């Protein structure tokens, strides 16, 4: 369970980085469904499917390292 909590940070970083490049180019990324989010006055691009895939990948890597 701790590995899942640790995997949230790399999953979020991966989602922010990839969504930034895809969203700033004006694309929605197809299945990635990149959209612009406003949170506390800041605008950024975000993708829930990419966040879930990145978190699952990081979780698998952390479990294999144990």
C-alpha angles and dihedrals in degrees: 000000000000089000090058092052090048090049093060093075098054089042091055093045092050091048093049094047097047094040090052092058096040096043097044089056089060095250127126093211097235108245090014090068095205111196136172117256128194115208122172091339096311122114121210139153119254139180122195095194090051091048092052093046093047092048092049091049093048090046091053091049092049092049091051091051092057 
